[in-house]
Amino acid sequence: MVELHGEIDLVGHRRAAPVLDPVTSGDARTVVIDLTRATFIDCSCLTLLMRAWRRVTSRGARLRVVCTNRMALHMLSITGLRATLAPVATVDEALGRPAPGTRRGA
């Protein structure tokens, strides 16, 4: 899992790519990118997310994006990437874990 913080613009992209690349090229079956603490995203972030998605899916793994920021979700929607990246609201949801306080089969 990689957490991206603050503004993910061209400068943020340059800082995040060296951290994200080893994770997306590793052997994890599910890679989670958590944008919960990202305050702003632009096309540089979208490029970073799509590069991660291509790298992960090309090896048969799954990329999950955690995002609740209304503006970021709008950016994903207007670019058509919301359907591809299918953002979820929590890391637990991204990992397929039940929400805290819930029981399976209940």
N, C-alpha and C positions, 0 to 999 in steps of 0.2 A: 504494500500500500504506500502511496505517495500522497502527502498533503501539500497542496499549493496554497500559499498565503498572500494576502495583499493584492496588489495590482498585477495581473498577468497580461502585460502588454509586451512590446518588443524587448524591453529590458528584462522583464520577468521571464520571458521565453528563454532568453540567453542564460539566465540563472537556473531555470528548471530543467532544460533539456539534458544537461550532463547528469542530473540526478535521475531523471525519468528513463533515459535510454537504457541503462543497465537493467532496470526493473522490467521494462517491456521486452527486452531480449533474453531475459532469464527463462527459467523453466516452470514458473508458477502457472497453474491452470486458470487462475482468476487474478487479474490485476485490477486494483481499485485506485482510482484517482479521486481524492477528496477535495472538492472545491468549496467546502463549507465556509472556510475562512478567507476565500478570495473575495475581495471587495470590488473588483472591476475586471472584466475580460474584454479583449478585443480580438481582431482577426488573428493576431499572433497566438493567442491562447487556442483558438479554434484549430489553427494549423498544428499546434502541439498535440492537441487531443486527437486529431485525425491521424497524425503520424503514429501516435501511440496505438490507436485502434488498428491501423494497418499492420503494425509490427506484431501485435498480440494475436490478432485473428489469423494472420498468415501462418502462424505455427499451431493453429487449432485451439488456442486458448480464448478466454473471454475477458473483455475490458468492461469494467463497471465504473460509472461516473456518479459521484455523490454531489448533488447540487440542489440548493433550495433558494438561491438568490433569484428573485423575480426577474431582474434585468438580464442576468446570465441565461436564464431559461428562455427568455424572450429572444435573445440573440441566437440561441440554439434553434429555436422554432423558425425564425425568419430565414435562417440559412438552410433549413431542411435537415439539420444535423440532430435535432432532438429525437427523431425516429431511429436514426442509426446508433446514437450513443445511449439512448434510453436512460436518462438520468433518474436516479432514485433519491429518496430523502435522507437516508441514514446509511452508515457503514454496515450496520447489522443487516439491513435490507440488501445491500450490495453483496454481502457474503452469504445471504440466504439463511441468516440466523433469525430466530423469533425475537420480537421486540422484548426488552426487559419487562418482566412481570406477566408475560403471557405463557400459557402452557401449550405444548403441541397436542393436537388432537382434541382440544377443548372447544 
